[in-house]
């Protein structure tokens, strides 16, 4: 059962174009089925055939930046001496600039250093369980996955209960004071939406105040809905814009709270 401030846990998948790039790299078809047998705990489905497409799209994180230890491992698998030396000689500064900042993954290295012959089973073993990267642009597996879903698409999700203390009071007459900055407003939108619905139904609601801080009016998330609920009488919105019309001074939300009554 869903209650206000519970949340949906969505099982996302890696972008399909990246999955097909990996399949091509290892010369595998999407319907090739593999069975993993393991005597230790693993996040893979074991003792049951799973397609390589499902394995790569839903089980492993394809884009985590390659670690220094993994670079040494791949260098040892390079057949080309120049490529091997190039990988081994990555110093601290080069690793930071060329790997971490560009989010170069194990798969990216395999494309950049074609003489590196990493067997597919070993590739799976060194990948973490499910953010995706490619050269240049970084693809996350949360917002990108949800943003690319189309009407009628199906996805796996479940309702998860949030902290028992982080729910609106059952007694609607109890006042609520909320403070949020930026995207931190997201959970409180549910609080206010519920109070607005209760108010419309004729229930008595306690004073509901939202202190919201952001850089400027352009960053005011859900301002249309909050203005609507404010006009309805369900919430008092006290906004603080730290970089807008302050005569060059930076105003923080906590200073406003200290002066409020």
C-alpha positions in Angstrom: 0.0 0.0 0.0 1.3 3.4 -0.9 1.3 6.2 1.6 2.4 9.8 1.2 6.2 10.1 1.0 6.7 6.4 0.2 8.6 6.1 -3.1 8.9 3.9 -6.1 12.1 1.9 -6.7 12.5 1.6 -10.4 14.7 -1.1 -11.9 16.4 0.7 -14.8 18.5 -0.7 -17.6 21.5 0.4 -19.5 20.9 2.3 -22.8 20.3 -0.2 -25.5 22.8 1.4 -27.9 25.6 0.8 -25.3 24.6 -2.8 -24.8 24.8 -3.5 -28.5 28.3 -1.9 -28.6 29.5 -4.3 -25.9 27.9 -7.2 -27.7 29.7 -6.2 -30.9 33.0 -5.8 -29.1 32.8 -9.4 -27.9 31.2 -10.7 -31.1 28.1 -11.9 -29.3 24.5 -12.0 -30.5 21.8 -10.6 -28.3 20.1 -13.9 -27.9 23.2 -15.9 -26.9 22.4 -17.5 -23.6 24.9 -18.1 -20.8 24.7 -19.8 -17.5 26.7 -18.6 -14.5 27.7 -21.1 -11.9 29.2 -19.7 -8.7 29.9 -21.1 -5.2 29.9 -17.6 -3.7 27.3 -14.8 -3.5 26.8 -12.9 -6.7 24.3 -10.5 -8.1 24.0 -12.6 -11.3 21.3 -15.1 -11.8 23.0 -18.4 -11.3 22.4 -21.9 -12.6 19.9 -20.7 -15.2 20.5 -19.6 -18.8 20.2 -15.8 -19.3 20.6 -14.0 -22.6 23.7 -11.8 -23.0 21.4 -8.9 -23.8 19.5 -9.2 -20.5 22.8 -9.8 -18.6 24.3 -6.6 -20.0 21.2 -4.4 -19.9 20.0 -5.2 -16.4 22.6 -6.8 -14.2 25.9 -4.9 -14.6 27.0 -1.3 -14.6 28.8 -0.8 -17.9 30.1 2.7 -17.3 31.9 3.0 -14.0 35.3 4.6 -14.7 38.0 1.9 -14.9 40.2 1.6 -11.8 44.0 1.7 -11.7 44.1 -1.9 -10.8 41.9 -2.8 -13.8 44.1 -0.7 -16.1 47.1 -2.8 -15.0 45.1 -6.0 -15.7 44.1 -4.8 -19.2 47.7 -3.7 -19.9 48.8 -7.2 -19.3 46.3 -8.5 -21.9 47.5 -6.1 -24.7 49.2 -7.8 -27.6 50.5 -4.5 -28.9 53.6 -3.3 -27.0 52.9 0.4 -27.6 49.3 0.1 -26.3 50.6 -1.8 -23.3 53.2 0.8 -22.4 50.6 3.6 -22.9 48.3 2.0 -20.3 51.0 1.2 -17.8 52.5 4.7 -18.0 49.3 6.5 -16.9 50.4 8.5 -13.9 48.2 10.0 -11.2 47.6 13.3 -13.2 46.9 11.5 -16.4 44.5 9.0 -14.7 42.6 11.9 -13.1 42.4 13.9 -16.4 42.0 11.2 -19.0 40.1 8.5 -17.1 38.1 10.0 -14.2 37.1 13.3 -15.8 36.1 11.7 -19.1 34.5 8.7 -17.3 36.4 6.2 -19.3 35.1 2.7 -18.6 36.6 -0.7 -19.1 34.6 -1.0 -22.3 35.9 2.4 -23.6 39.5 1.1 -23.0 38.7 -2.0 -25.0 37.6 0.2 -27.9 40.6 2.5 -27.6 43.1 -0.3 -27.3 42.0 -3.0 -29.7 44.9 -5.3 -29.0 43.6 -5.8 -25.5 42.0 -9.3 -25.6 39.8 -9.5 -22.5 37.7 -12.6 -22.4 33.9 -12.0 -21.9 33.7 -14.1 -18.7 36.5 -12.1 -17.1 34.8 -8.8 -18.3 31.6 -9.8 -16.5 33.6 -10.7 -13.3 35.1 -7.3 -13.0 32.0 -5.3 -13.6 30.0 -3.9 -10.7 26.2 -4.4 -10.4 24.2 -1.8 -12.1 25.6 5.5 -14.7 26.6 4.9 -18.3 29.4 6.5 -20.2 30.8 6.9 -23.6 33.5 9.0 -25.0 32.3 12.6 -24.5 28.8 12.3 -23.2 27.8 10.6 -20.0 24.6 8.6 -19.9 23.0 8.0 -16.5 20.8 5.0 -16.0 18.2 6.8 -13.9 17.0 10.0 -15.5 18.0 9.0 -19.0 16.2 5.7 -18.6 13.0 7.3 -17.4 13.2 10.1 -19.8 13.4 7.7 -22.8 10.4 5.7 -21.8 7.4 6.0 -24.1 3.7 5.8 -23.4 2.7 2.1 -22.9 6.3 1.0 -22.2 6.6 -1.3 -19.2 9.1 -1.2 -16.4 9.8 -3.0 -13.2 9.2 -1.1 -10.0 8.1 -1.5 -6.4 6.7 0.7 -3.6 9.2 1.3 -0.9 8.4 2.7 2.5 10.4 5.7 3.6 11.6 6.4 7.1 8.7 6.1 9.5 9.4 9.6 10.9 9.2 11.1 7.4 5.5 11.1 6.8 2.8 13.8 7.3 1.1 13.6 10.7 -2.2 11.6 10.7 -3.8 14.4 12.6 -4.3 17.0 9.8 -4.7 19.8 12.3 -1.0 19.5 13.3 1.1 22.3 11.8 3.9 21.5 9.4 7.0 23.6 8.8 9.2 22.5 5.9 12.6 23.8 4.7 14.1 22.9 1.3 16.7 24.1 -1.1 16.9 23.2 -4.8 15.7 19.7 -5.6 15.3 19.0 -1.9 11.7 20.3 -2.4 10.7 17.0 -4.1 9.4 15.1 -1.1 7.7 18.1 0.4 5.6 18.5 -2.7 3.8 15.3 -1.7 3.2 16.7 1.8 1.6 19.8 0.4 -0.3 18.0 -2.3 -1.9 15.8 0.3 -2.8 18.8 2.5 -4.3 20.6 -0.5 -6.5 17.5 -1.2 -7.6 17.3 2.4 -8.4 21.1 2.4 -10.5 20.7 -0.7 -12.4 17.8 0.9 -13.4 20.1 3.8 -11.0 18.8 6.4 -9.4 21.2 8.9 -5.7 21.5 8.3 -3.0 23.0 10.5 -0.8 25.8 9.3 1.5 24.6 6.6 4.7 26.6 5.8 7.3 25.9 3.2 10.6 27.8 3.3 12.3 27.3 -0.1 15.7 28.5 -1.2 17.3 28.6 -4.6 19.4 31.0 -6.7 16.7 32.8 -8.6 13.1 32.7 -9.7 14.2 30.7 -12.7 15.3 27.9 -10.4 12.0 27.8 -8.5 10.9 24.2 -9.0 7.2 23.5 -9.1 6.4 27.2 -8.7 3.1 26.8 -10.7 1.8 24.1 -8.4 3.0 25.8 -5.3 1.4 29.1 -6.3 -1.9 27.2 -7.0 -1.8 25.5 -3.6 -0.9 28.8 -1.9 -3.8 30.6 -3.4 -6.0 27.8 -2.3 -4.9 28.3 1.3 -3.2 25.0 1.7 0.3 26.3 2.2 2.3 29.4 2.9 5.4 29.6 0.6 8.3 31.7 1.8 10.9 31.8 -1.0 14.5 33.0 -0.7 16.5 33.8 -3.8 20.2 33.9 -2.9 21.3 35.6 -6.2 18.4 37.8 -7.2 17.8 41.5 -6.5 19.9 41.4 -3.3 22.1 44.4 -4.0 25.0 42.0 -4.6 24.6 40.3 -1.3 24.2 36.5 -1.0 21.1 35.7 1.2 20.9 32.2 2.5 17.8 30.3 3.6 19.1 29.8 7.2 19.3 33.6 7.7 15.7 34.0 6.7 14.6 31.3 9.1 16.4 33.1 11.9 14.3 36.2 11.3 11.0 34.5 10.7 8.1 34.2 13.1 
